Each structure stands twice: as C-alpha cells, then as structure tokens.
C-alpha cells in the first residue's frame, strides 16, 4: 500500500489566464490602412471626382478647338516655341521643356497649348514634350513648333499612355 497522495505534482490552475481582445488591433490596422490609402491616393480620387462632376455639368458635344497661339514675329536672338496637345478628356500630366525653362501641369483639360520664348542658344540645348494620357485611355496628339514651323509631333493612347517628343 502506498502512502503517497493520489495527485502528484502541480495542481492545474483554477481559472484560465486572461487573453487580450483582438478587436482593438484589427480596428487599429483598418484605421492605419485607411490613412495610408488616403495619403497615397487622395489626390487621384479627388481629381477623378472633380472630372466626373465637371463632365456631368458640361453640355454634350465636341470640345472647342485649341486656342491658336499668337504668332509673334521672331525677335533677334530669341526663338518662339509653341507646344500643343490635342485630344479629348484630360491628360494626367504634361511637361514641356525648352533648355532651362520647364512647364509641368497635372490633370490638364485638353486641348492645351503653351508658348515659350527663349534665347536662341537655349533652343539648341533641348526641347522636349512629355504627355501622360488620362486613365480613360483616349488618344492624345502632341507637337511643337519653332518660329511657326512644326519640328516634331506624335501620339499616344491607352490608359496612362506616354507620348515623348524630344529633340535633344
């Protein structure tokens, strides 16, 4: 006959250890994702909403032709460069560069034109037009002229299609 108690060792706990609830962590993760998404895509969503409401308020029909840039007579030692982008809708981004002169615009309603007058020596350095089509994927046409003569032109289409015209 044994004189040892029937239970040997450490007794089991009388209650389970409390666990921290998981829902505050899930809520914190969802809030963090919303904040990061808002920071990353807020401008894009905002511009899309503006375009959607602007298109609903505009009368239907073809867009007006682009304004013709003023043809100024060349100034000695100066060159006149005219950038033109045509198409429908909105271009995501347009960058026009002549030498050290850079013009950059986002969410641009088409048609678009920009006239730049530069010293003749800057024109030889570089001329570039970069157009990123909008998310709707419509075709964009771009060109640039120097003193009234078309130098380069091109087109791009598709969502965020890229048109690059350069003479550098």
Residue frames as a rotation matrix with the C-alpha (Angstrom) as fourth column:
UNK 1
0.582 0.813 0.000 0.00
0.813 -0.582 0.000 0.00
0.000 0.000 -1.000 0.00
UNK 2
-0.380 -0.726 0.573 1.33
0.739 -0.611 -0.284 3.34
0.556 0.315 0.769 -0.93
UNK 3
0.048 0.347 -0.937 1.25
0.879 -0.461 -0.126 6.36
-0.475 -0.817 -0.327 1.34
UNK 4
-0.922 -0.380 -0.080 1.61
0.285 -0.803 0.523 8.92
-0.263 0.459 0.848 -1.42
UNK 5
-0.160 0.900 -0.407 -1.31
-0.248 -0.435 -0.865 11.12
-0.955 -0.037 0.293 -2.29
UNK 6
0.243 0.345 0.906 -3.14
0.698 0.586 -0.411 10.20
-0.673 0.733 -0.099 -5.48
UNK 7
0.956 0.009 0.295 -2.34
0.220 -0.684 -0.695 13.59
0.196 0.729 -0.656 -7.03
UNK 8
0.249 -0.943 -0.219 1.30
0.754 0.046 0.656 14.27
-0.609 -0.328 0.722 -7.64
UNK 9
-0.503 -0.526 0.685 2.88
0.841 -0.481 0.249 17.45
0.198 0.701 0.685 -9.00
UNK 10
-0.968 0.107 -0.229 1.50
-0.056 -0.974 -0.220 20.91
-0.246 -0.200 0.948 -9.52
UNK 11
-0.196 0.975 0.108 -2.20
0.583 0.205 -0.786 21.44
-0.789 -0.091 -0.608 -9.37
UNK 12
-0.365 0.127 0.922 -3.84
0.876 -0.290 0.386 22.80
0.317 0.948 -0.005 -12.52
UNK 13
-0.990 0.013 0.138 -4.82
-0.049 -0.964 -0.261 26.49
0.129 -0.265 0.956 -12.45
UNK 14
-0.516 0.849 -0.110 -8.22
0.490 0.187 -0.852 27.25
-0.703 -0.494 -0.513 -11.07
UNK 15
0.661 0.697 -0.278 -9.01
0.134 -0.473 -0.871 29.61
-0.739 0.538 -0.406 -14.00
UNK 16
0.390 -0.507 0.769 -7.61
0.919 0.165 -0.357 30.33
0.054 0.846 0.531 -17.48
UNK 17
-0.520 -0.643 -0.561 -5.16
0.596 -0.744 0.300 33.16
-0.611 -0.179 0.771 -17.99
UNK 18
0.513 0.755 -0.409 -6.96
0.213 -0.574 -0.791 36.24
-0.831 0.319 -0.455 -19.42
UNK 19
-0.285 -0.531 0.798 -6.27
0.931 0.043 0.362 36.99
-0.226 0.846 0.482 -23.09
UNK 20
-0.583 0.093 -0.807 -6.20
-0.095 -0.994 -0.046 40.45
-0.807 0.050 0.589 -24.54
UNK 21
0.470 0.828 0.306 -9.02
0.279 0.189 -0.941 41.00
-0.837 0.528 -0.142 -27.04
UNK 22
-0.435 -0.662 0.610 -8.04
0.752 0.107 0.651 41.10
-0.496 0.742 0.452 -30.73
UNK 23
0.429 0.714 0.553 -10.65
0.903 -0.353 -0.244 43.56
0.021 0.605 -0.796 -32.00
UNK 24
0.755 -0.177 -0.632 -8.70
-0.003 -0.964 0.266 46.73
-0.656 -0.198 -0.728 -30.95
UNK 25
-0.335 -0.941 0.055 -5.73
0.002 0.058 0.998 45.53
-0.942 0.335 -0.018 -33.02
UNK 26
-0.325 0.311 0.893 -7.93
0.916 0.340 0.214 44.80
-0.238 0.887 -0.395 -36.03
UNK 27
0.759 0.645 -0.087 -9.56
0.622 -0.758 -0.197 48.23
-0.193 0.095 -0.976 -35.69
UNK 28
0.393 -0.715 -0.579 -6.12
-0.166 -0.674 0.720 49.89
-0.904 -0.187 -0.384 -35.47
UNK 29
-0.569 -0.612 0.550 -4.93
0.382 0.396 0.835 48.04
-0.728 0.685 0.008 -38.60
UNK 30
0.101 0.696 0.711 -8.02
0.994 -0.036 -0.106 49.07
-0.048 0.718 -0.695 -40.60
UNK 31
0.868 0.208 -0.451 -7.62
0.264 -0.963 0.063 52.70
-0.421 -0.174 -0.890 -39.50
UNK 32
-0.028 -0.962 -0.273 -3.91
-0.115 -0.268 0.956 52.69
-0.993 0.058 -0.103 -40.44
UNK 33
-0.528 -0.134 0.839 -4.71
0.726 0.442 0.527 51.24
-0.441 0.887 -0.136 -43.89
UNK 34
0.534 0.787 0.308 -7.36
0.844 -0.476 -0.247 53.90
-0.048 0.392 -0.919 -44.48
UNK 35
0.695 -0.344 -0.631 -4.95
-0.053 -0.900 0.432 56.69
-0.717 -0.267 -0.644 -43.52
UNK 36
-0.407 -0.903 0.136 -2.15
0.047 0.128 0.991 55.33
-0.912 0.409 -0.010 -45.74
UNK 37
-0.301 0.372 0.878 -4.57
0.927 0.329 0.179 54.80
-0.222 0.868 -0.444 -48.64
UNK 38
0.767 0.623 -0.155 -5.96
0.591 -0.779 -0.209 58.31
-0.251 0.069 -0.966 -48.23
UNK 39
0.357 -0.723 -0.591 -2.48
-0.229 -0.681 0.695 59.81
-0.906 -0.113 -0.409 -48.29
UNK 40
-0.588 -0.674 0.446 -1.37
0.208 0.407 0.889 57.75
-0.781 0.616 -0.099 -51.27
UNK 41
-0.663 0.377 0.647 -4.47
0.743 0.229 0.629 58.04
0.089 0.897 -0.432 -53.46
UNK 42
-0.060 0.700 -0.712 -6.34
0.648 -0.515 -0.561 61.06
-0.759 -0.495 -0.423 -52.07
UNK 43
-0.388 -0.134 -0.912 -5.30
-0.406 -0.864 0.300 63.48
-0.828 0.486 0.280 -54.83
UNK 44
-0.994 -0.002 -0.113 -6.07
-0.102 0.446 0.889 60.95
0.049 0.895 -0.444 -57.55
UNK 45
-0.458 0.883 -0.104 -9.53
0.888 0.447 -0.112 60.17
-0.053 -0.144 -0.988 -56.17
UNK 46
-0.067 0.401 -0.914 -10.22
0.348 -0.849 -0.398 63.88
-0.935 -0.344 -0.082 -55.66
UNK 47
-0.645 -0.226 -0.730 -9.30
-0.521 -0.569 0.636 64.76
-0.559 0.791 0.249 -59.25
UNK 48
-0.933 0.358 0.039 -11.37
0.294 0.693 0.658 61.86
0.208 0.625 -0.752 -60.60
UNK 49
-0.194 0.902 -0.387 -14.40
0.890 -0.004 -0.456 63.07
-0.412 -0.433 -0.802 -58.65
UNK 50
-0.202 0.062 -0.978 -13.89
-0.103 -0.994 -0.041 66.64
-0.974 0.092 0.207 -59.91
UNK 51
-0.906 -0.167 -0.388 -13.70
-0.394 0.002 0.919 65.40
-0.152 0.986 -0.067 -63.51
UNK 52
-0.738 0.673 0.047 -16.78
0.670 0.723 0.169 63.21
0.080 0.156 -0.984 -63.07
UNK 53
0.058 0.801 -0.596 -18.89
0.724 -0.445 -0.528 66.06
-0.688 -0.401 -0.605 -61.75
UNK 54
-0.375 -0.239 -0.896 -17.47
-0.335 -0.866 0.371 68.54
-0.864 0.439 0.245 -64.28
UNK 55
-0.999 -0.002 -0.054 -18.33
-0.051 0.396 0.917 66.18
0.019 0.918 -0.396 -67.17
UNK 56
-0.415 0.907 -0.065 -21.90
0.900 0.399 -0.173 65.81
-0.131 -0.131 -0.983 -65.87
UNK 57
0.157 0.479 -0.864 -22.37
0.421 -0.824 -0.380 69.58
-0.893 -0.304 -0.331 -65.83
UNK 58
-0.666 -0.477 -0.573 -20.86
-0.297 -0.536 0.791 70.29
-0.684 0.697 0.215 -69.27
UNK 59
0.475 0.817 -0.326 -23.08
-0.652 0.079 -0.754 70.27
-0.591 0.571 0.571 -72.33
UNK 60
0.273 -0.332 0.903 -22.54
0.434 0.880 0.192 67.36
-0.858 0.340 0.384 -74.68
UNK 61
0.999 0.019 -0.035 -20.66
-0.025 -0.387 -0.922 67.97
-0.031 0.922 -0.386 -77.87
UNK 62
0.416 -0.908 0.052 -17.14
0.775 0.324 -0.542 68.11
0.476 0.266 0.839 -79.21
UNK 63
0.256 -0.396 -0.882 -14.64
0.704 -0.549 0.451 70.19
-0.662 -0.736 0.138 -77.28
UNK 64
0.938 0.058 -0.342 -13.74
-0.148 -0.825 -0.545 73.55
-0.314 0.562 -0.766 -78.78
UNK 65
0.642 -0.760 0.103 -10.63
0.486 0.298 -0.822 73.65
0.594 0.578 0.560 -80.93
UNK 66
0.137 -0.655 -0.743 -7.42
0.949 -0.127 0.287 74.60
-0.282 -0.745 0.604 -79.13
UNK 67
0.845 0.119 -0.521 -6.71
0.057 -0.989 -0.135 78.28
-0.531 0.085 -0.843 -78.96
UNK 68
0.627 -0.655 0.423 -4.29
0.629 0.104 -0.771 79.26
0.461 0.749 0.477 -81.66
UNK 69
0.185 -0.631 -0.753 -1.14
0.791 -0.360 0.495 80.66
-0.584 -0.687 0.432 -80.13
UNK 70
0.871 0.085 -0.484 -0.30
-0.117 -0.921 -0.372 84.14
-0.477 0.380 -0.792 -81.12
UNK 71
0.446 -0.746 0.494 2.25
0.892 0.322 -0.319 84.21
0.079 0.583 0.809 -83.90
UNK 72
0.787 -0.279 -0.550 4.70
-0.022 -0.904 0.426 86.83
-0.617 -0.324 -0.718 -82.80
UNK 73
0.819 -0.559 -0.132 7.41
-0.214 -0.084 -0.973 87.95
0.532 0.825 -0.189 -85.15
UNK 74
0.526 -0.681 -0.509 10.77
0.812 0.580 0.063 86.50
0.252 -0.447 0.859 -84.18
UNK 75
0.942 -0.335 -0.015 12.90
-0.296 -0.850 0.436 88.78
-0.159 -0.407 -0.900 -82.07
UNK 76
0.384 -0.867 -0.318 16.60
-0.396 0.157 -0.905 88.79
0.834 0.473 -0.283 -82.99
UNK 77
-0.664 -0.732 0.152 18.38
-0.512 0.297 -0.806 86.31
0.545 -0.613 -0.572 -80.72
UNK 78
-0.448 0.603 0.660 15.03
-0.640 0.298 -0.708 84.89
-0.624 -0.740 0.253 -79.50
UNK 79
-0.869 0.271 -0.414 13.08
-0.142 0.665 0.733 81.81
0.474 0.696 -0.540 -80.63
UNK 80
-0.222 0.879 0.422 9.37
-0.964 -0.133 -0.229 81.12
-0.145 -0.458 0.877 -80.11
UNK 81
-0.945 -0.040 -0.323 8.49
-0.078 0.991 0.107 77.52
0.316 0.126 -0.940 -79.25
UNK 82
-0.156 0.957 0.244 4.80
-0.983 -0.175 0.055 76.52
0.095 -0.232 0.968 -79.20
UNK 83
-0.995 -0.049 0.083 3.73
-0.066 0.975 -0.214 73.24
-0.070 -0.219 -0.973 -77.59
UNK 84
-0.209 0.972 -0.108 0.27
-0.961 -0.183 0.208 71.88
0.183 0.147 0.972 -78.47
UNK 85
-0.987 0.052 0.154 -1.59
0.013 0.970 -0.244 68.83
-0.162 -0.238 -0.958 -77.14
UNK 86
-0.320 0.924 -0.207 -4.98
-0.917 -0.248 0.312 67.84
0.237 0.290 0.927 -78.53
UNK 87
-0.844 0.185 -0.503 -7.39
0.206 0.978 0.014 65.05
0.495 -0.092 -0.864 -77.71
UNK 88
0.176 0.944 0.279 -10.47
-0.224 -0.237 0.945 64.57
0.959 -0.229 0.170 -75.59
UNK 89
0.740 0.202 -0.642 -10.84
0.511 0.453 0.731 64.48
0.438 -0.869 0.232 -71.86
UNK 90
0.847 -0.445 0.289 -7.97
-0.527 -0.643 0.555 65.18
-0.062 -0.623 -0.780 -69.51
UNK 91
0.271 -0.855 -0.442 -4.26
-0.045 0.448 -0.893 64.44
0.961 0.262 0.083 -69.72
UNK 92
0.726 -0.052 -0.685 -2.83
0.652 0.367 0.663 63.08
0.216 -0.929 0.301 -66.47
UNK 93
0.371 -0.684 -0.628 0.35
0.305 -0.550 0.778 65.17
-0.877 -0.480 0.005 -66.86
UNK 94
0.815 -0.239 0.527 2.05
0.475 -0.246 -0.845 67.46
0.332 0.939 -0.087 -69.42
UNK 95
0.397 -0.771 -0.498 5.69
0.327 -0.388 0.861 68.54
-0.857 -0.505 0.098 -69.19
UNK 96
0.850 -0.163 0.501 7.12
0.440 -0.302 -0.846 70.95
0.289 0.939 -0.185 -71.77
UNK 97
0.472 -0.784 -0.404 10.83
0.394 -0.222 0.892 71.79
-0.788 -0.580 0.204 -71.61
UNK 98
0.795 -0.395 0.461 12.99
0.333 -0.352 -0.875 74.21
0.508 0.849 -0.148 -73.59
UNK 99
-0.169 -0.932 0.321 16.55
-0.059 -0.316 -0.947 74.50
0.984 -0.179 -0.002 -72.32
UNK 100
-0.944 -0.241 -0.226 16.24
0.215 0.071 -0.974 75.55
0.250 -0.968 -0.016 -68.67
UNK 101
-0.554 0.816 0.165 12.56
-0.832 -0.547 -0.090 76.51
0.017 -0.187 0.982 -69.00
UNK 102
-0.918 0.270 -0.292 10.31
0.263 0.963 0.064 73.71
0.299 -0.018 -0.954 -67.65
UNK 103
-0.405 0.877 0.258 6.48
-0.899 -0.433 0.060 73.83
0.165 -0.208 0.964 -67.55
UNK 104
-0.916 0.115 -0.385 4.73
0.160 0.983 -0.088 70.98
0.368 -0.142 -0.919 -65.72
UNK 105
-0.411 0.854 0.318 0.96
-0.907 -0.418 -0.050 70.64
0.090 -0.309 0.947 -65.25
UNK 106
-0.982 0.159 0.106 -1.24
0.131 0.963 -0.235 67.84
-0.139 -0.217 -0.966 -63.88
UNK 107
-0.257 0.959 0.116 -4.87
0.743 0.273 -0.611 66.96
-0.618 -0.071 -0.783 -64.67
UNK 108
-0.758 -0.156 -0.633 -4.91
-0.205 -0.865 0.458 69.14
-0.619 0.477 0.624 -67.80
UNK 109
0.371 0.909 0.190 -8.13
0.158 0.140 -0.977 69.60
-0.915 0.393 -0.092 -69.79
UNK 110
-0.701 -0.579 0.415 -7.47
0.474 0.057 0.879 69.12
-0.533 0.813 0.235 -73.48
UNK 111
0.519 -0.771 0.368 -6.83
0.626 0.050 -0.778 70.87
0.582 0.634 0.508 -75.81
UNK 112
0.710 -0.437 -0.552 -3.77
0.372 -0.433 0.821 72.59
-0.598 -0.788 -0.145 -74.31
UNK 113
0.548 -0.604 0.578 -1.13
0.560 -0.248 -0.790 74.97
0.621 0.757 0.202 -75.69
UNK 114
0.666 -0.444 -0.599 1.91
0.404 -0.460 0.791 76.74
-0.627 -0.769 -0.127 -74.24
UNK 115
0.759 -0.461 0.460 4.11
0.267 -0.424 -0.865 79.38
0.594 0.780 -0.199 -75.91
UNK 116
0.636 -0.653 -0.410 7.67
0.486 -0.072 0.871 79.81
-0.599 -0.754 0.272 -74.68
UNK 117
0.873 -0.443 0.204 10.13
-0.102 -0.575 -0.812 82.44
0.477 0.688 -0.547 -75.86
UNK 118
0.733 -0.677 -0.069 13.77
0.387 0.332 0.860 81.57
-0.560 -0.657 0.505 -75.23
UNK 119
0.235 -0.757 -0.610 17.19
-0.727 -0.553 0.407 82.82
-0.645 0.348 -0.680 -76.26
UNK 120
0.654 0.050 -0.755 18.31
-0.697 0.427 -0.576 81.12
0.293 0.903 0.314 -79.47
UNK 121
-0.396 -0.891 -0.224 21.26
-0.690 0.449 -0.568 79.41
0.606 -0.071 -0.792 -77.73
UNK 122
-0.507 0.278 0.816 18.93
-0.671 0.466 -0.576 77.68
-0.540 -0.840 -0.050 -75.20
UNK 123
0.567 0.779 -0.268 16.88
-0.766 0.379 -0.520 76.16
-0.303 0.500 0.811 -78.01
UNK 124
0.169 -0.583 -0.794 19.88
-0.682 0.512 -0.521 74.17
0.711 0.630 -0.312 -79.17
UNK 125
-0.653 -0.483 0.584 20.25
-0.757 0.393 -0.522 72.52
0.023 -0.783 -0.622 -75.73
UNK 126
-0.927 0.372 0.043 16.97
0.372 0.928 -0.008 70.58
-0.043 0.009 -0.999 -75.60
UNK 127
-0.449 0.894 -0.001 13.30
-0.882 -0.443 0.160 70.71
0.143 0.073 0.987 -76.45
UNK 128
-0.949 0.127 -0.288 11.01
0.155 0.985 -0.078 68.06
0.274 -0.119 -0.954 -75.00
UNK 129
-0.223 0.938 0.265 7.29
-0.929 -0.287 0.232 67.40
0.294 -0.195 0.936 -74.65
UNK 130
-0.951 -0.006 -0.308 6.07
0.083 0.957 -0.276 64.55
0.297 -0.289 -0.910 -72.44
UNK 131
-0.247 0.942 0.229 2.34
-0.911 -0.306 0.278 63.83
0.332 -0.140 0.933 -72.19
UNK 132
-0.994 0.088 0.062 0.80
0.055 0.912 -0.407 61.13
-0.092 -0.402 -0.911 -70.00
UNK 133
-0.477 0.878 -0.035 -2.73
-0.194 -0.066 0.979 60.31
0.857 0.473 0.202 -71.18
UNK 134
-0.254 0.489 0.835 -5.52
-0.961 -0.224 -0.162 60.11
0.108 -0.843 0.527 -68.64
UNK 135
-0.701 -0.010 0.713 -6.96
-0.339 0.884 -0.322 56.95
-0.627 -0.467 -0.623 -67.11
UNK 136
0.373 0.928 -0.006 -9.77
-0.394 0.153 -0.906 56.91
-0.840 0.340 0.423 -69.70
UNK 137
-0.159 -0.574 0.803 -7.26
0.421 0.697 0.581 55.86
-0.893 0.431 0.131 -72.37
UNK 138
0.875 0.482 0.042 -8.23
0.245 -0.368 -0.897 58.35
-0.416 0.795 -0.440 -75.06
UNK 139
0.230 -0.805 0.547 -5.70
0.967 0.124 -0.225 59.23
0.113 0.581 0.806 -77.73
UNK 140
0.653 -0.141 -0.744 -3.57
0.141 -0.943 0.302 62.35
-0.744 -0.302 -0.596 -77.29
UNK 141
0.526 -0.501 0.687 -1.69
0.779 -0.040 -0.625 64.14
0.341 0.865 0.369 -80.08
UNK 142
0.636 -0.371 -0.677 1.23
0.279 -0.707 0.649 66.42
-0.720 -0.602 -0.346 -79.37
UNK 143
0.410 -0.584 0.701 3.57
0.829 -0.083 -0.553 68.62
0.381 0.808 0.450 -81.38
UNK 144
0.358 -0.269 -0.894 5.87
0.423 -0.807 0.412 71.54
-0.833 -0.525 -0.175 -81.04
UNK 145
0.687 -0.119 0.717 6.77
0.647 -0.348 -0.678 74.27
0.330 0.930 -0.162 -83.46
UNK 146
-0.106 -0.745 -0.659 9.72
0.707 -0.523 0.477 76.64
-0.700 -0.415 0.582 -83.55
UNK 147
-0.660 -0.092 -0.746 9.04
-0.227 -0.922 0.315 80.07
-0.716 0.377 0.588 -85.07
UNK 148
0.119 0.883 -0.453 5.88
-0.823 -0.167 -0.542 78.68
-0.555 0.438 0.708 -86.72
UNK 149
-0.049 -0.204 -0.978 7.45
-0.802 0.592 -0.083 75.55
0.596 0.780 -0.192 -88.27
UNK 150
0.860 0.388 0.331 6.42
-0.508 0.704 0.496 72.12
-0.041 -0.595 0.803 -86.95
UNK 151
-0.160 -0.987 -0.029 9.53
-0.971 0.163 -0.174 70.31
0.176 0.000 -0.984 -85.74
UNK 152
-0.962 -0.123 -0.244 8.19
-0.078 0.979 -0.188 67.12
0.262 -0.162 -0.951 -84.12
UNK 153
-0.093 0.950 0.297 4.82
-0.984 -0.132 0.116 65.52
0.149 -0.281 0.948 -83.49
UNK 154
-0.878 -0.157 -0.453 3.43
-0.121 0.987 -0.107 62.24
0.464 -0.039 -0.885 -82.21
UNK 155
0.130 0.958 0.255 0.56
-0.779 -0.060 0.624 60.49
0.613 -0.280 0.739 -80.47
UNK 156
-0.953 -0.293 -0.082 -0.18
-0.176 0.751 -0.636 58.04
0.248 -0.592 -0.767 -77.66
UNK 157
0.048 0.997 0.061 -3.25
-0.716 -0.009 0.698 56.21
0.696 -0.077 0.713 -76.44
UNK 158
0.034 0.066 -0.997 -4.39
0.448 0.891 0.074 53.83
0.893 -0.449 0.000 -73.74
UNK 159
0.941 0.323 -0.096 -4.79
0.211 -0.342 0.916 54.39
0.263 -0.882 -0.390 -70.03
UNK 160
0.701 -0.679 -0.219 -1.81
-0.155 -0.445 0.882 56.47
-0.696 -0.585 -0.417 -68.92
UNK 161
0.613 -0.480 0.628 -0.18
0.790 0.361 -0.496 56.10
0.011 0.800 0.600 -72.36
UNK 162
0.304 -0.622 -0.722 3.01
0.262 -0.674 0.691 58.16
-0.916 -0.399 -0.042 -72.64
UNK 163
0.818 -0.114 0.563 3.93
0.523 -0.258 -0.812 60.43
0.238 0.960 -0.151 -75.55
UNK 164
0.351 -0.774 -0.527 7.52
0.324 -0.428 0.844 61.66
-0.878 -0.467 0.100 -75.59
UNK 165
0.794 -0.190 0.578 8.78
0.516 -0.293 -0.805 64.07
0.322 0.937 -0.134 -78.23
UNK 166
0.592 -0.667 -0.453 12.34
0.215 -0.411 0.886 65.20
-0.777 -0.622 -0.100 -77.83
UNK 167
0.851 -0.410 0.327 15.00
0.262 -0.208 -0.942 66.95
0.455 0.888 -0.070 -79.85
UNK 168
0.770 -0.589 0.245 17.95
-0.569 -0.459 0.683 66.80
-0.290 -0.665 -0.688 -77.51
